[in-house]
Amino acid sequence: MTPAPRFSPGDAVLVKDDWPERRGPCHIRTPHYLRGRTGTIQRVLGAFANPEDLAFARPAPKRVLYHVLFAQPPIFDEGEPGDEVLVEIFEHWLEPAEAKVMA
């Protein structure tokens, strides 16, 4: 069964600030430099087998994959206003941006 997308183009999302590699061997496709960052859904790409499970020959449920757009200057501390980074991120790494608690 193909899961329904939780997010739509234009939705603000927060990449979870999670570090499973600190808990043991794992395969992660979400770039570390985006964890804890806010982006905008640009496109729903469909549902695909989770590569984090496939890497270890485990059953891999289908997960929704998105194109998420981020402003470049705050990520790399370089670039001009308007420079952007577009990344493919699976839904289980995303949450609504408003869920972020301000410290």
Steps between C-alpha positions, in 0.01 A plus 500: 500500500636842404490752787327833445729804518484687830631824346416704189700746289539826690492340847773610739677200653768440759761229446517296819811564706564129549833315491428125469860437396595569863282207609661239277560398139256658259465643152362853475422701189407821685798739498627582847527870414120519454399344831314757707453729198175633355418463131205508262346205319539555125375170362368162607713243313304186591546208738809281491648219706691646793873489413587515871358147525606376156866566588476228765278260299209565739137521385466852364161668528417759238551856618404824329793694352500878449705774341562746784643847435729678748657846500874443445664786698390383848610142429851557367557856625566607144315598187266782414142558610285293265753217464328171574570130554252236377522160671304173489382407851276215614190587700603323821776763535255792477254665734289815466719807553266640765577194716845647572522628856690827527766497774 
